Amino acid sequence: MYKQMKNVKLSMALVLLVVLAFYGCNKTAEKKAEPVTDEISLTDAELSRASDLYFNTCAGCHGTLRKGATGPHLLPEAPEGDAAPGTKALGTDVLKVFMMNGTPGGMPDWGKQGILNDEEIDLLARFLQIPPPPIPEFTIDDMKANWKVIIPVADRPTEPQHDLNWQNFFGVVLRDAGQVAIIDGDTKELISIAETGFAVHILRSSAGGRYFYSIGRDGKVTLIDTWMEKPSVVAEGKASFDARSIEVSKYKGEKGDFVDKYVIVGGYTPSHYVVMDALTLEPLKVVGTSGKILGEGEYLEEARVAAIVASHKDPLWVVNVKETGMVWLIDYSDLEKIDENTEKIATAQFLHDGGWDVTGQYFIVAANASNKMVVIDVDNKKLETIIETGIKPHPGRGANVNNSEFGNLFVTGHLGENKLSFIATASGENKWKVVKELALPGTGGGNLFVKTHPNSNHLWADRALNNDVTLQRSIFVIDNETLEVIKSIEVPEQYIGRAVHLEYNKAGDEVWVSVWGKMDKPAENAILVYDDETMELTNEITGDWVITPTGKFNVYNTMGDIY
């Protein structure tokens, strides 16, 4: 897993230059960085291969057009006023060091992990010094050509075809295998494996819980029916070349019954959202999200859709347009007027991930390049506040903790520093204030996910993107009353990978953790189950099918927005 790259020799001064260049000390970096004079050229085959590598490892944080988002820009020449130098000024050797070792700000150490080999790192370093290829179109006709109903709605079961507790099923992403495993949360046994898109980013449950929707990084959407004797894919489609988010309609009220009627998919590349029929995945509507920064600044072609949540109180999806810093409140009650009925709220850049507060009135999302958390009052369709927090907040969906002193708290961790921030959401003098900042054991950031449950007294946190191997393999348990770490747990040594993503079972008395190891070594991968009260390891789910497990989604918690 941690294979060392050979033949890369850089002085400590050059390593310092790298850090200065990408972490804000641009004046020093500009003085020391010498432009590369040799022209970089790639063959057509190299360009195609490099584009694939960049898509798989870099585009999510740096953008398809390499203009930067969570991570800095990766353009040959630095944009005017940008702190980070151009990639041509850094040169091939410095770029290779980045990809080999990662950074303290949360960039993975692709080389040390063995995800990129020496040749691939060298190819990518050269690719980053030439202009990025343009973004191709992906139209509704393209989507319809990729749409397939495998089992028509009329032929699907009208009740579960098994006696299992399907609301306690877990959908587990087997990232690099392009699969989702359905596991019985009661028995911990594998029920079935569904073929999905590449590197599935998230699963979302239908409002009624029967279906799982998966969205792959390749833009492929799959609909998995958990009521079948062996849960399997009943429809599939493709919304874009690259995507991260999906959500179903959940509203039933005076304005109509839209429960499980539509599903929305957020496109990264191209930048748009797609509305599909929730039961067949037929593409119905495509709306572009390109626009101006904060509604009035520079126009951006690449304005990608990040997190999406669905209101239970109105026919609304909350859609975060990453690069522009705009939150869109999309009224889906009339698809013909969906664009004109959308409220667009200027907030901060770059919007990433977030979740509901415990009341379901406020959506709280990270603007991680601004080191802020944005709060949207969805009931009243307005910006509530923007909160200063740590470096590159990354809440996942966040966690809602109840504390006797501060009341309800929303919790986020950070990629860029060692800090969990507890934000008061209950009415009173502390509302929207960070009332507690907690450093986890060790140094550096790298927290990806925090998780709790209404039936638990604990908050769990990972450190998957920390550069320290021990911290990557550790999880931390915090007492919800004292807001202090009460236990640090390192996963068993035979599982060589990162401990990532935490999910409770339906009852809230177990926590499931993925150990994300190498694809070609299943024995180094595992799904570990811990007793929430004792914090002891109770089950180890392993097998040849456990290939690069990452996100885990419990049906009951996901359909109810419990986190």
VOGU-3710 file (C-alpha; in Angstrom, 3 decimals, decimal comma):
1> mykqmknvkl> 0,000/0,000/0,000  2,754/2,360/0,858  5,251/1,579/-1,914  7,972/4,202/-2,096  8,695/5,917/-5,392  12,342/5,614/-6,474  14,728/8,014/-8,166  13,054/11,239/-7,009  15,690/13,356/-5,280  14,828/16,861/-4,148
11> smalvllvvl> 16,569/19,045/-1,627  14,799/20,275/1,507  14,807/23,727/-0,037  12,842/22,496/-3,020  10,327/20,726/-0,796  9,935/23,981/1,158  9,356/25,776/-2,125  6,537/23,372/-2,938  4,786/24,026/0,360  5,210/27,783/0,063
21> afygcnktae> 3,942/27,790/-3,487  0,685/26,044/-2,754  -0,108/27,311/0,726  -0,326/31,034/0,345  3,284/32,233/0,471  3,198/33,054/-3,213  5,673/35,938/-3,173  8,457/33,732/-1,902  7,487/30,989/-4,296  7,450/33,335/-7,261
31> kkaepvtdei> 11,000/34,445/-6,493  12,343/30,912/-6,232  10,340/29,018/-8,855  12,094/29,023/-12,220  9,910/28,550/-15,317  10,424/25,368/-17,275  12,003/26,161/-20,625  11,542/22,795/-22,356  8,236/22,442/-24,167  6,024/19,626/-22,898
41> sltdaelsra> 4,317/17,465/-25,519  2,197/14,343/-25,214  1,187/11,835/-27,863  -2,524/11,256/-28,445  -2,299/8,012/-26,490  -0,502/9,725/-23,588  -3,049/12,562/-23,586  -5,941/10,099/-23,398  -4,286/8,111/-20,619  -3,352/11,237/-18,661
51> sdlyfntcag> -6,883/12,601/-18,979  -8,249/9,389/-17,466  -5,725/9,493/-14,614  -6,522/13,127/-13,916  -10,261/12,424/-13,896  -9,852/9,528/-11,452  -7,509/11,196/-8,970  -7,466/14,974/-9,380  -10,548/16,486/-11,042  -12,778/16,301/-7,975
61> chgtlrkgat> -10,681/18,808/-6,012  -8,985/20,785/-8,792  -11,740/20,888/-11,427  -11,949/19,418/-14,905  -10,652/22,695/-16,340  -7,997/22,742/-13,576  -9,020/26,175/-12,305  -9,090/24,955/-8,698  -11,792/24,460/-6,084  -11,069/22,576/-2,855
71> gphllpeape> -7,489/22,322/-4,142  -5,456/25,025/-5,922  -5,470/25,616/-9,675  -3,298/23,358/-11,819  -2,854/25,568/-14,871  0,393/26,005/-16,813  0,344/29,755/-16,152  -0,983/31,191/-12,902  -4,194/33,239/-13,200  -3,707/36,888/-12,328
81> gdaapgtkal> -3,737/37,407/-8,572  -3,692/33,693/-7,717  -1,367/32,685/-4,880  -0,337/29,356/-6,433  2,261/29,516/-9,240  1,673/27,959/-12,634  2,521/24,310/-13,056  5,176/25,143/-15,656  6,950/27,254/-13,050  6,882/24,364/-10,577
91> gtdvlkvfmm> 8,151/21,861/-13,117  7,898/18,109/-13,429  9,974/17,102/-10,386  8,055/19,273/-7,920  4,682/18,115/-9,242  5,829/14,504/-8,885  6,677/15,086/-5,224  3,157/16,379/-4,596  1,573/13,316/-6,159  3,935/11,016/-4,337
101> ngtpggmpdw> 3,652/12,446/-0,825  0,400/14,420/-0,664  0,122/17,585/1,407  -0,874/18,569/4,955  -3,962/20,279/3,504  -5,664/17,023/2,614  -4,284/16,005/-0,799  -3,835/12,204/-0,813  -0,387/10,651/-1,192  -1,232/8,844/-4,414
111> gkqgilndee> 2,274/7,449/-4,882  2,784/6,181/-1,351  -0,626/4,519/-1,463  0,321/2,704/-4,656  -2,669/4,151/-6,509  -0,336/5,868/-8,992  2,922/4,244/-10,084  6,127/6,011/-11,146  5,203/6,120/-14,840  1,701/7,439/-14,133
121> idllarflqi> 2,998/10,143/-11,809  5,514/11,266/-14,427  2,822/11,320/-17,131  0,449/13,342/-14,962  3,185/15,806/-14,021  3,788/16,501/-17,720  0,053/16,612/-18,498  -0,443/19,325/-15,876  1,986/21,586/-17,715  -0,076/21,754/-20,911
131> ppppipefti> -3,488/23,477/-21,325  -6,477/21,375/-20,164  -8,648/19,756/-22,838  -12,101/21,385/-23,336  -15,236/19,944/-21,728  -17,408/18,067/-24,250  -21,204/18,282/-24,312  -23,506/15,614/-22,891  -27,080/16,237/-24,016  -30,461/14,768/-23,113
141> ddmkanwkvi> -30,256/12,723/-26,316  -26,985/11,239/-25,031  -28,723/10,481/-21,748  -31,636/8,753/-23,457  -29,213/6,652/-25,478  -27,693/5,408/-22,179  -31,030/4,860/-20,423  -32,158/1,303/-19,740  -35,080/-0,146/-17,780  -33,995/-3,655/-16,832
151> ipvadrptep> -37,143/-4,639/-14,914  -40,281/-2,572/-15,701  -42,178/-1,127/-12,756  -45,177/-3,407/-13,417  -42,954/-6,480/-13,117  -41,391/-5,519/-9,792  -42,618/-7,068/-6,538  -45,393/-5,332/-4,603  -43,936/-6,480/-1,267  -40,533/-7,668/-0,051
161> qhdlnwqnff> -39,600/-11,077/-1,474  -37,648/-12,016/1,647  -38,133/-12,024/5,413  -35,135/-9,803/6,125  -35,133/-6,516/8,005  -34,578/-4,469/4,833  -34,692/-1,116/6,641  -31,475/-2,183/8,355  -29,746/-3,082/5,103  -26,437/-1,373/4,367
171> gvvlrdagqv> -25,418/-0,342/0,885  -21,621/-0,442/0,818  -19,646/1,176/-1,984  -16,937/-1,100/-3,419  -15,272/1,871/-5,031  -12,704/0,596/-7,512  -14,747/-2,496/-8,402  -17,644/-0,345/-9,629  -20,059/-2,199/-7,369  -22,364/-1,747/-4,394
181> aiidgdtkel> -22,730/-4,556/-1,860  -26,036/-4,983/-0,034  -25,368/-6,330/3,461  -27,876/-7,450/6,085  -27,282/-5,190/9,077  -28,737/-7,804/11,450  -26,707/-10,851/10,382  -23,732/-9,013/8,773  -24,069/-11,351/5,780  -23,693/-10,350/2,149
191> isiaetgfav> -27,047/-10,442/0,356  -26,073/-9,353/-3,148  -23,674/-7,256/-5,206  -24,977/-4,755/-7,761  -22,949/-3,584/-10,747  -22,899/0,216/-10,692  -20,873/3,125/-12,010  -17,168/3,631/-11,352  -16,190/4,960/-7,920  -19,719/5,465/-6,613
201> hilrssaggr> -19,696/8,669/-4,593  -22,907/8,291/-2,613  -26,059/6,243/-2,247  -29,407/7,787/-1,445  -32,536/5,919/-0,386  -35,953/6,595/-1,823  -38,289/8,391/0,580  -39,992/5,083/1,353  -36,647/3,303/1,672  -37,275/0,567/-0,890
211> yfysigrdgk> -34,779/1,754/-3,493  -31,131/2,748/-3,393  -29,947/5,323/-5,941  -26,224/5,259/-6,682  -24,222/7,885/-8,550  -20,790/7,020/-9,905  -17,978/9,394/-10,673  -18,527/8,428/-14,305  -22,031/9,923/-14,135  -23,737/6,517/-14,199
221> vtlidtwmek> -26,947/6,244/-12,176  -28,281/2,906/-10,942  -31,574/2,068/-9,233  -31,322/-0,871/-6,823  -34,501/-2,580/-5,558  -34,024/-3,937/-2,018  -37,389/-5,754/-2,055  -36,222/-8,332/-4,576  -35,135/-11,725/-3,290  -31,634/-10,724/-4,309
231> psvvaegkas> -31,531/-6,917/-4,408  -30,368/-5,854/-7,860  -30,355/-3,055/-10,424  -33,761/-2,499/-12,068  -32,867/0,619/-14,124  -29,776/2,565/-15,085  -28,818/5,742/-16,888  -26,039/8,258/-17,371  -26,334/11,929/-16,433  -22,881/13,279/-17,302
241> fdarsievsk> -19,226/12,331/-17,666  -18,554/13,082/-13,991  -20,963/13,456/-11,072  -21,122/13,416/-7,274  -24,689/13,920/-6,063  -28,177/12,449/-6,302  -31,402/12,929/-4,370  -35,056/11,930/-4,638  -38,213/14,047/-4,222  -39,703/13,681/-0,730
251> ykgekgdfvd> -42,575/16,169/-0,493  -46,228/15,205/0,097  -48,543/18,056/1,022  -50,879/20,768/-0,170  -48,869/21,377/-3,337  -49,125/17,737/-4,422  -47,714/14,273/-3,798  -44,179/14,080/-5,129  -42,852/11,321/-2,884  -40,457/9,206/-4,973
261> kyvivggytp> -41,679/10,828/-8,207  -38,476/12,481/-9,380  -34,760/12,053/-8,809  -32,176/14,785/-9,409  -28,560/14,138/-10,418  -25,892/16,812/-10,080  -23,338/16,969/-12,868  -19,710/17,918/-12,417  -18,799/17,549/-16,109  -20,637/19,086/-17,866
271> shyvvmdalt> -21,997/21,475/-15,234  -25,728/20,850/-15,056  -28,412/19,027/-13,153  -30,705/16,372/-14,583  -34,220/15,458/-13,418  -35,202/11,838/-14,027  -38,256/9,716/-13,356  -37,586/8,192/-9,939  -38,879/4,702/-10,811  -37,443/4,305/-14,317
281> leplkvvgts> -34,581/6,868/-14,510  -35,986/8,278/-17,743  -34,267/11,676/-18,263  -36,881/14,437/-18,196  -35,116/17,772/-17,820  -31,576/19,179/-18,050  -30,633/22,605/-16,678  -27,139/24,102/-16,941  -25,506/25,557/-13,842  -22,755/27,675/-15,406
291> gkilgegeyl> -22,943/31,218/-14,087  -21,322/34,150/-12,343  -19,393/33,965/-9,087  -21,790/34,936/-6,269  -24,256/35,977/-8,960  -22,353/39,028/-10,154  -18,661/38,242/-10,654  -16,682/36,337/-13,277  -18,685/33,952/-15,479  -17,641/30,324/-14,991
301> eearvaaiva> -18,358/27,558/-17,465  -17,350/24,965/-14,889  -19,830/25,483/-12,045  -20,321/21,985/-10,707  -23,189/20,635/-8,637  -21,998/19,485/-5,214  -24,306/18,386/-2,370  -28,070/18,086/-2,892  -30,715/17,579/-0,196  -34,505/17,309/-0,425
311> shkdplwvvn> -36,945/19,246/1,737  -39,710/17,266/3,441  -41,772/20,441/3,869  -41,885/21,806/0,307  -41,327/20,484/-3,231  -37,754/21,759/-3,079  -34,280/20,476/-3,699  -31,383/22,407/-2,207  -28,613/22,355/-4,810  -25,109/23,688/-4,185
321> vketgmvwli> -23,281/25,087/-7,200  -19,703/24,677/-6,141  -17,527/27,213/-7,992  -20,049/30,077/-8,133  -20,902/29,871/-4,425  -24,610/29,884/-5,249  -27,235/27,789/-3,447  -30,210/27,002/-5,673  -33,605/26,216/-4,150  -35,259/24,286/-6,973
331> dysdlekide> -39,063/24,040/-6,949  -39,802/20,826/-8,847  -43,621/21,068/-8,662  -43,744/22,154/-12,320  -40,927/20,798/-14,470  -41,801/23,144/-17,334  -41,147/26,138/-15,077  -38,406/24,619/-12,942  -35,742/27,125/-14,003  -37,843/30,251/-13,486
341> ntekiataqf> -39,153/28,921/-10,162  -35,623/28,481/-8,772  -34,343/30,812/-6,020  -30,601/31,486/-6,301  -28,838/32,595/-3,123  -25,291/33,997/-3,107  -23,170/32,557/-0,275  -19,418/31,749/-0,442  -16,979/29,616/-2,463  -16,493/26,687/-2,949
351> lhdggwdvtg> -19,642/24,932/-1,836  -19,037/21,269/-1,140  -20,956/19,020/1,251  -23,368/19,412/4,143  -26,643/18,353/5,724  -29,748/19,344/7,634  -29,839/20,606/11,187  -31,968/18,474/13,502  -35,144/20,532/12,805  -34,965/20,170/9,029
361> qyfivaanas> -35,313/23,930/8,591  -31,661/24,802/8,017  -29,215/23,365/5,529  -25,593/23,738/6,653  -22,916/23,382/3,989  -19,141/23,856/3,793  -17,696/26,587/1,594  -14,353/24,930/2,062  -12,097/27,227/0,023  -13,398/30,143/2,124
371> nkmvvidvdn> -13,016/28,263/5,433  -16,678/28,935/6,172  -19,908/27,117/6,898  -22,999/28,488/5,150  -26,462/28,236/6,731  -29,544/28,387/4,495  -33,015/28,880/6,002  -34,833/26,610/3,556  -38,289/27,215/5,029  -37,963/30,944/4,368
381> kkletiietg> -35,750/30,611/1,272  -32,949/32,868/2,430  -29,369/32,971/3,627  -29,386/32,720/7,411  -25,696/33,283/8,170  -22,106/32,433/7,253  -19,843/31,086/9,993  -16,042/31,350/10,119  -14,534/27,997/10,906  -11,314/26,029/10,367
391> ikphpgrgan> -9,262/25,332/7,244  -11,250/23,469/4,586  -14,283/22,265/6,527  -15,552/18,872/5,352  -18,645/17,749/7,261  -19,835/15,025/4,892  -23,487/15,279/5,839  -22,361/16,469/9,270  -23,601/15,272/12,641  -26,367/16,549/14,940
401> vnnsefgnlf> -25,361/16,263/18,592  -27,601/17,067/21,546  -25,717/18,574/24,488  -27,167/19,593/27,875  -25,200/22,862/28,005  -25,502/24,085/24,405  -28,561/22,249/23,120  -28,492/21,013/19,528  -25,099/21,232/17,808  -24,050/20,665/14,205
411> vtghlgenkl> -20,545/19,225/13,873  -18,009/19,514/11,077  -14,432/18,315/10,779  -11,724/19,813/8,573  -9,368/18,622/5,884  -6,803/21,346/6,419  -6,327/21,386/10,194  -6,866/19,296/13,285  -10,204/20,632/14,416  -13,780/19,537/14,957
421> sfiatasgen> -16,125/22,522/15,238  -19,370/22,313/17,218  -21,905/24,917/16,024  -24,931/25,756/18,169  -28,168/25,557/16,189  -30,715/25,988/19,005  -32,314/29,378/19,691  -30,535/31,621/22,186  -27,423/33,743/22,523  -25,140/31,014/21,138
431> kwkvvkelal> -27,123/30,294/17,985  -24,774/29,935/14,959  -21,696/30,322/17,145  -18,863/27,802/17,317  -19,172/26,886/20,983  -16,455/24,220/21,023  -13,331/23,426/18,989  -11,807/20,017/19,565  -8,395/18,791/18,414  -8,155/15,056/17,839
441> pgtgggnlfv> -5,023/13,169/18,973  -1,998/13,699/16,730  -1,247/16,540/14,358  -2,600/17,621/10,982  -6,094/17,532/9,506  -7,498/14,926/7,166  -10,886/14,337/8,782  -13,476/13,331/6,176  -16,516/12,225/8,157  -18,194/12,609/11,529
451> kthpnsnhlw> -21,240/10,624/12,593  -23,657/10,241/15,492  -27,208/8,903/16,014  -30,171/10,065/18,124  -29,882/6,879/20,205  -26,154/7,280/20,822  -24,127/9,254/23,354  -21,109/9,295/21,051  -19,719/11,070/18,024  -17,275/9,143/15,815
461> adralnndvt> -14,645/10,723/13,524  -12,076/9,451/11,018  -8,710/10,905/9,811  -8,557/9,175/6,418  -6,661/11,944/4,611  -4,047/12,602/7,259  -0,493/12,018/6,028  0,426/9,922/9,062  -0,208/6,219/8,413  -1,288/5,530/12,003
471> lqrsifvidn> -3,807/8,365/12,011  -5,146/7,257/8,606  -5,953/3,916/10,209  -7,534/5,372/13,331  -11,013/6,387/14,424  -11,871/8,569/17,387  -14,833/8,494/19,743  -16,092/11,716/21,366  -18,517/11,939/24,296  -21,537/14,010/23,259
481> etleviksie> -21,839/15,509/26,729  -18,248/16,453/27,562  -17,341/17,011/23,880  -13,962/15,377/24,534  -12,227/12,368/22,966  -12,771/9,301/25,126  -11,150/6,651/22,939  -8,774/6,331/19,979  -9,043/3,096/17,995  -6,541/1,800/15,441
491> vpeqyigrav> -7,964/-0,812/13,090  -6,442/-4,335/13,233  -2,985/-4,437/11,674  -3,840/-7,055/9,023  -6,101/-4,550/7,277  -3,710/-2,240/5,459  -5,645/0,792/4,393  -7,440/3,924/5,496  -10,247/3,835/8,051  -12,961/5,875/6,368
501> hleynkagde> -16,652/6,738/6,576  -18,714/5,934/9,625  -22,320/4,762/9,607  -24,695/3,656/12,341  -27,181/0,834/12,077  -30,910/1,539/12,381  -30,958/1,056/16,170  -27,983/3,351/16,721  -26,014/0,811/18,762  -23,405/-0,162/16,132
511> vwvsvwgkmd> -20,925/1,827/14,061  -19,656/0,471/10,740  -16,231/1,562/9,443  -14,550/0,830/6,095  -10,882/-0,059/5,752  -10,049/1,076/2,211  -7,078/-0,917/0,966  -5,714/-1,995/-2,409  -8,033/-3,298/-5,093  -5,831/-6,295/-5,917
521> kpaenailvy> -5,464/-7,367/-2,276  -8,942/-8,021/-0,825  -7,444/-9,455/2,374  -6,199/-5,970/3,251  -9,754/-4,559/3,026  -12,545/-4,901/5,553  -15,814/-3,544/6,896  -15,527/-3,364/10,679  -18,435/-3,188/13,099  -18,018/-1,635/16,560
531> ddetmeltne> -20,350/-1,697/19,529  -21,242/1,939/20,134  -21,498/1,597/23,921  -18,353/-0,457/24,621  -16,455/0,769/21,513  -15,216/-2,816/21,039  -14,837/-4,483/17,638  -17,647/-7,050/17,291  -17,630/-8,080/13,622  -15,136/-8,159/10,767
541> itgdwvitpt> -16,781/-8,426/7,349  -14,213/-9,744/4,871  -13,968/-11,825/1,731  -12,747/-11,747/-1,842  -15,687/-9,482/-2,709  -14,649/-6,773/-0,188  -12,761/-4,600/-2,664  -11,924/-0,987/-1,739  -14,951/-0,388/0,519  -15,673/3,287/1,186
551> gkfnvyntmg> -19,131/4,786/1,851  -21,764/2,814/3,759  -25,409/3,834/3,836  -28,017/2,369/6,161  -31,484/2,361/4,564  -33,354/3,682/7,602  -30,881/6,445/8,437  -30,462/7,534/4,827  -34,172/7,750/4,019  -34,801/9,697/7,234
561> diy> -31,802/12,061/6,958  -30,510/10,800/10,304  -26,935/11,861/10,972
//
